[in-house]
Amino acid sequence: MNMVPGGIRSMHDAQRHAQNFVSVNRWQTLTPATAFPGLSLDTREIRILHIEHDSNDLELCDRELKKSGLNFRMEVACTAEEVKRRLRSETFDLLSDYRLPNWTGLDALVLVRALRVEAPIILVTGTLGEELAVECLRRGVSDYVLKHQLARLPAAVRHALEEKELRNQSTAAEQALRDSEESFRLMFAANPIPMWVFDLETLRFLEVKDAAVVHYGYSRAEFLAMRIPEIQSAVAAAPSSECCPGGRSDHAQWAGRHRLHDGSEIDGEMASNPLVFAGCRGMLVIAQDVTERKRSLEALRESEERYRGLMQNAPFGVYQVDEAGYLIDANPALIAMLSYDSVEDLKQIHWPDVFRNSQDRLNLVQQARAGGADVEVEWKKKTAASSAFA
């Protein structure tokens, strides 16, 4: 009689947090190995530990497996000590006879589990009543094959190994999902920027971060009873379109206005990513309050406009140059003083060349860096005649 590694398995895509589980029923028609990506039972070597005391039975099993085309290597063990020694030093796909002298296949199962060997077990036996068969399967045996039906052994081996592979994949995927969810939880909890998750279908809040509660003024309970349009600006043209402007499956960034609990509004810059949350198709939103930044930029713009107006309308010459000595800007009064046609015309020359005396320029630069003072310099007009300006 004989044993092999295997099990039942689920598959899902942990990256997108989708949980699509596929169950394999051990009593259904055997699914070909090619249906399971990553399985190659016809090419990779299967390691079998055959726990068997009858050489005739051993030969029969070996013959059936070879006829099927399986690539396998079989080792034989006849006692519990042999099994224990082999399993501690090697990895096997395990086969076991049900009735060894003073030892049963279930005894082998207990030993395998005690050694924490995750391997499916196939029992090959002469007879096995229905109640005993159910008990064997209940306790973890993957399958059993009667000795007068050994032609079924290769299929049972394939089935057990496919189930084992599926189980391993499921375990890895479930762990990846747990790791991903834990990373999301830590990121969600530790980030000081307001964040929330909402349902893409109903637009209701599913989760909200403490930073959003503090910044927006709504309690957590109030947030979870609201829909996204309720925090959008009252003057928004189409509030729901702001929820996911990049579409329902893409990363997106956008700007908008949000309404706080006290009725005031703020300017925000949002970024979103789709995810599955609590079984719902959702969207994670990160919201950055940029109200003060926009006010500062607007104030700067107004200041620059005022400066520009003063510069353009000043009756005296005003100009700006860079560190390399090239003109950045000049007002109409200076352009007229130097008899140039326009700022662009004046920019065609190297500004230090405007000074008749290079020392005048150095004195002007020194005084400007020292805080400013009246300095008299002499400039060259475009007509080549010189004029002195204070």
matplotlib code that plots the C-alpha trace (Angstrom):
import matplotlib.pyplot as plt

x = [0.0, 1.2, 1.1, 1.6, 1.7, -1.4, -4.4, -7.3, -6.5, -7.8, -6.4, -6.8, -5.0, -3.5, -2.1, -5.6, -7.0, -9.4, -10.5, -11.6, -11.5, -11.5, -12.2, -11.2, -13.6, -11.6, -14.5, -14.9, -13.3, -9.6, -8.5, -5.5, -2.2, -2.1, -5.1, -3.0, -0.3, 3.1, 2.4, 4.5, 4.0, 5.1, 8.5, 9.5, 10.7, 8.2, 9.9, 7.9, 8.5, 6.8, 6.1, 5.7, 6.5, 5.4, 7.8, 5.1, 2.8, 5.8, 6.5, 2.9, 2.7, 6.0, 4.8, 1.5, 3.3, 5.8, 3.1, 1.5, 4.6, 5.1, 8.7, 9.2, 11.9, 10.7, 12.4, 11.2, 10.8, 9.4, 9.4, 8.4, 12.1, 13.0, 10.1, 11.1, 14.8, 14.0, 11.4, 13.8, 16.5, 14.7, 11.6, 9.1, 5.7, 4.6, 2.9, 2.0, 0.5, -2.5, -1.6, 2.1, 3.0, 2.1, 1.5, -1.2, -1.4, -3.1, -0.2, 2.0, -0.3, 0.1, 3.9, 4.0, 1.9, 4.0, 7.1, 5.2, 5.6, 2.9, 2.4, -0.8, -1.2, -2.6, -3.4, -3.0, -4.8, -6.4, -9.7, -11.1, -14.6, -16.8, -16.6, -12.9, -12.5, -14.5, -12.4, -9.2, -10.3, -11.6, -8.3, -6.3, -5.6, -5.8, -7.1, -7.1, -6.6, -7.6, -5.0, -7.3, -7.8, -4.1, -4.7, -6.2, -3.0, -1.3, -4.5, -4.7, -1.0, -1.6, -4.7, -3.0, 0.0, -2.2, -4.2, -0.9, 0.3, -3.0, -2.9, 0.7, -0.3, -3.3, -1.3, 1.2, -1.5, -3.4, -0.2, 0.5, -3.0, -2.5, 0.8, -0.8, -3.7, -1.4, 0.8, -2.3, -3.5, -0.2, 0.1, -3.5, -3.0, 0.4, -0.1, -0.7, -2.6, -6.5, -7.5, -10.6, -12.1, -15.5, -17.7, -17.6, -21.2, -22.9, -20.3, -20.6, -17.6, -16.3, -13.4, -11.9, -8.6, -8.4, -6.5, -9.6, -11.9, -9.7, -9.2, -12.7, -14.5, -17.0, -17.0, -16.1, -19.8, -20.9, -18.4, -19.5, -23.1, -22.3, -21.7, -18.8, -21.0, -21.9, -18.3, -17.9, -18.3, -21.8, -20.8, -19.3, -20.9, -21.1, -20.1, -20.2, -17.8, -15.1, -15.2, -13.1, -12.3, -9.7, -12.3, -13.2, -10.2, -7.3, -5.0, -6.1, -5.0, -7.2, -8.1, -11.4, -13.1, -14.4, -16.9, -15.9, -18.3, -18.5, -19.7, -16.4, -14.6, -11.1, -9.1, -7.7, -5.5, -6.6, -5.0, -6.9, -6.3, -8.9, -9.0, -11.2, -12.2, -14.5, -15.7, -16.6, -15.1, -13.7, -11.4, -8.7, -8.5, -5.6, -6.6, -4.1, -5.4, -3.7, -5.9, -3.0, -0.7, -3.2, -3.7, 0.1, 0.5, -2.4, -0.9, 2.5, 0.8, -0.9, 2.3, 4.1, 1.4, 1.6, 5.4, 5.0, 2.6, 4.9, 7.9, 6.2, 4.8, 7.8, 9.2, 12.8, 14.7, 14.3, 16.0, 16.9, 20.0, 21.2, 24.5, 26.1, 25.3, 22.5, 19.4, 16.2, 13.8, 13.7, 11.0, 10.0, 11.7, 15.1, 14.6, 13.9, 16.9, 19.3, 17.6, 16.7, 13.5, 12.4, 13.4, 14.2, 16.5, 18.3, 18.7, 20.8, 23.8, 25.8, 24.6, 28.2, 28.9, 26.3, 28.7, 31.4, 33.5, 33.6, 34.4, 31.1, 29.4, 31.4, 30.6, 26.9, 27.0, 28.8, 26.4, 23.4, 24.7, 25.5, 21.9, 21.7, 22.9, 23.0, 25.7, 26.5, 27.4, 27.8, 26.0, 26.3, 23.3, 22.5, 23.6, 27.1, 26.7, 27.2, 24.8, 25.4, 22.6, 22.4]
y = [0.0, 3.6, 7.4, 10.7, 14.6, 16.8, 18.7, 21.0, 24.5, 28.1, 30.6, 34.4, 37.5, 39.1, 42.1, 43.4, 42.0, 39.8, 36.7, 34.2, 30.8, 27.6, 24.4, 21.0, 18.1, 14.9, 12.9, 14.7, 13.7, 14.3, 17.6, 17.4, 18.9, 21.3, 23.1, 24.4, 26.9, 26.1, 22.3, 20.1, 16.5, 15.0, 16.6, 17.2, 14.3, 13.0, 11.8, 8.8, 7.1, 3.8, 2.2, -1.4, -4.8, -6.9, -6.9, -8.0, -5.1, -2.8, -4.1, -3.7, -0.1, 0.7, -0.8, 1.2, 4.5, 3.8, 2.9, 6.3, 8.2, 9.9, 10.9, 9.6, 8.1, 5.6, 4.9, 2.1, 2.0, -0.9, 0.4, 3.5, 4.3, 4.1, 6.5, 8.9, 8.9, 9.5, 12.3, 14.1, 14.2, 14.3, 15.6, 13.1, 12.8, 10.0, 6.6, 4.1, 0.6, 0.4, -2.8, -3.2, -5.7, -4.1, -0.7, 0.9, 3.7, 5.8, 5.2, 6.5, 9.6, 10.4, 10.1, 12.3, 15.0, 14.8, 15.6, 18.5, 17.1, 18.7, 15.8, 14.2, 10.5, 7.8, 4.5, 1.4, -1.5, -4.8, -4.0, -1.0, -0.8, 2.3, 3.5, 3.1, 4.9, 7.8, 7.8, 7.8, 10.8, 12.6, 12.3, 13.7, 10.9, 12.4, 9.3, 5.5, 2.9, -0.7, -3.2, -4.7, -1.2, -0.1, 1.4, 4.2, 4.9, 7.3, 9.4, 9.5, 10.6, 13.4, 14.5, 14.5, 16.5, 19.0, 19.6, 20.0, 22.6, 24.5, 24.4, 25.8, 28.5, 29.4, 29.6, 31.9, 34.1, 34.3, 35.3, 37.9, 39.2, 39.4, 41.2, 43.6, 44.4, 44.9, 47.2, 49.1, 49.3, 50.6, 53.1, 54.2, 54.7, 56.3, 58.8, 62.3, 63.4, 63.0, 59.7, 57.8, 54.8, 55.0, 52.6, 53.1, 52.1, 54.0, 56.7, 56.1, 56.3, 52.9, 53.9, 57.3, 58.1, 60.1, 62.9, 63.5, 63.5, 66.2, 68.3, 68.2, 68.4, 65.5, 62.7, 59.2, 58.2, 61.3, 60.4, 56.8, 58.0, 60.3, 60.1, 61.7, 64.5, 65.7, 67.0, 68.6, 72.3, 73.6, 75.4, 72.3, 71.9, 68.1, 66.9, 63.2, 63.6, 64.6, 61.2, 59.4, 61.7, 59.3, 56.5, 53.7, 51.6, 54.0, 56.0, 59.7, 63.1, 66.1, 69.4, 70.4, 72.1, 70.4, 71.6, 71.3, 70.5, 74.3, 75.2, 76.7, 75.4, 74.4, 73.8, 70.3, 68.3, 64.6, 61.4, 58.1, 54.4, 51.6, 48.7, 46.0, 46.9, 44.9, 43.0, 46.2, 47.8, 50.9, 53.9, 55.1, 58.9, 61.0, 64.6, 67.4, 70.8, 73.5, 76.4, 78.4, 77.6, 78.9, 82.0, 82.5, 82.0, 84.4, 87.0, 86.6, 87.0, 90.2, 91.5, 90.8, 92.5, 95.6, 95.7, 95.3, 98.2, 100.4, 99.5, 100.0, 103.4, 104.8, 108.1, 106.9, 104.0, 100.6, 97.4, 93.8, 91.9, 88.3, 87.3, 86.8, 90.4, 89.9, 92.0, 90.4, 93.3, 97.1, 99.6, 102.0, 105.0, 103.3, 102.1, 105.7, 107.0, 104.7, 105.3, 101.6, 100.5, 97.8, 95.5, 92.9, 95.3, 96.2, 92.5, 92.0, 93.6, 92.4, 94.8, 95.6, 97.0, 99.8, 101.3, 103.6, 103.0, 99.4, 100.8, 102.6, 99.2, 97.7, 100.7, 100.3, 96.5, 97.1, 99.8, 97.6, 94.7, 97.0, 98.1, 100.8, 104.4, 107.0, 106.3, 108.3, 106.3, 107.0, 104.9, 104.5, 105.3, 103.3, 106.3, 105.9, 109.3, 109.2, 110.4, 110.5, 109.4, 109.4]
z = [0.0, -0.7, 0.2, -1.8, -0.9, -1.8, -0.6, -1.5, -2.6, -3.3, -5.8, -5.8, -7.0, -3.8, -5.7, -6.6, -3.3, -5.3, -3.6, -6.2, -4.6, -6.7, -4.8, -6.1, -5.1, -4.6, -5.9, -9.2, -12.5, -12.4, -13.9, -16.2, -14.8, -17.7, -16.3, -13.4, -14.2, -12.6, -12.6, -14.8, -13.5, -16.8, -16.7, -13.1, -11.0, -8.4, -5.2, -3.7, -0.4, -0.8, 2.6, 1.6, 2.9, -0.1, -3.1, -5.4, -4.5, -4.9, -8.4, -9.4, -8.3, -10.0, -13.2, -13.3, -12.6, -15.3, -17.8, -17.2, -18.2, -14.8, -14.1, -10.6, -8.3, -5.7, -2.4, -0.1, 3.7, 5.7, 9.3, 11.2, 12.0, 8.3, 7.5, 10.2, 9.2, 5.5, 6.2, 8.4, 5.8, 2.5, 0.8, -0.6, -2.3, 0.0, -0.7, 2.0, 2.2, 4.6, 6.3, 7.2, 10.0, 13.3, 11.5, 9.4, 6.9, 9.5, 11.8, 9.0, 8.6, 12.4, 12.1, 9.0, 10.6, 13.9, 11.8, 10.2, 6.8, 4.5, 2.1, 0.7, 1.4, -0.9, 0.6, -1.6, 0.0, -0.8, 0.9, 2.6, 3.9, 3.3, 7.0, 7.1, 3.8, 5.1, 8.3, 6.4, 4.3, 7.3, 9.0, 6.1, 3.6, 0.1, -1.7, -1.6, -4.4, -4.2, -5.3, -7.9, -9.4, -9.6, -13.1, -11.1, -9.1, -11.6, -11.7, -7.9, -7.8, -10.3, -8.4, -5.1, -6.4, -8.2, -5.0, -3.0, -5.5, -5.4, -1.6, -1.6, -4.1, -2.0, 1.2, -0.5, -2.0, 1.3, 3.1, 0.4, 0.9, 4.6, 4.2, 1.7, 4.0, 6.9, 4.9, 3.8, 7.4, 8.7, 5.8, 6.4, 10.2, 10.1, 7.2, 8.6, 5.5, 5.4, 3.7, 3.1, 1.2, -0.5, -2.4, -6.1, -6.6, -3.7, -3.2, 0.6, 2.9, 3.9, 6.0, 7.1, 8.7, 12.0, 10.2, 8.0, 11.1, 12.7, 9.5, 8.2, 11.6, 11.0, 13.5, 12.3, 12.6, 10.5, 7.8, 7.6, 7.2, 4.3, 0.6, -1.3, -2.9, 0.6, 1.3, -2.1, -2.7, -3.0, -6.2, -7.9, -11.3, -11.1, -7.7, -8.5, -11.4, -8.9, -7.1, -9.7, -12.6, -14.0, -14.4, -12.0, -12.5, -12.8, -10.6, -10.8, -9.5, -9.5, -7.7, -6.1, -3.2, -0.1, 2.5, 6.2, 9.0, 9.9, 6.4, 5.3, 2.2, 1.4, -1.8, -2.1, -4.3, -4.4, -5.5, -5.8, -6.4, -6.8, -4.4, -3.0, 0.6, 2.8, -0.3, -2.1, -5.2, -3.6, -4.1, -1.8, -1.7, -0.3, 0.1, 0.7, 1.9, -0.4, 0.6, 2.3, -0.6, -3.1, -1.1, -0.9, -4.6, -5.3, -3.0, -4.7, -8.1, -7.0, -5.6, -8.8, -10.8, -8.5, -8.9, -12.6, -12.8, -10.7, -12.8, -16.1, -15.1, -13.2, -14.7, -14.0, -15.3, -13.7, -14.7, -13.6, -14.5, -13.7, -12.0, -15.4, -16.4, -18.8, -18.8, -17.5, -17.8, -18.1, -18.0, -20.8, -19.2, -19.2, -22.8, -23.8, -21.9, -23.8, -27.1, -27.7, -29.4, -27.0, -24.1, -26.7, -28.5, -25.3, -24.4, -27.5, -25.7, -22.7, -19.9, -18.6, -22.1, -21.4, -18.8, -20.3, -17.2, -15.8, -12.4, -12.4, -12.7, -9.9, -7.6, -8.4, -7.6, -4.3, -3.2, -4.1, -2.1, 0.9, 1.0, -1.6, -2.1, -4.8, -7.3, -10.4, -13.5, -17.2, -19.8, -23.5, -25.6, -28.7, -30.8, -29.2, -27.5, -23.8, -21.1, -17.4, -15.1, -11.3]

ax = plt.figure().add_subplot(projection="3d")
ax.plot(x, y, z, "-o")
ax.set_aspect("equal")
plt.show()
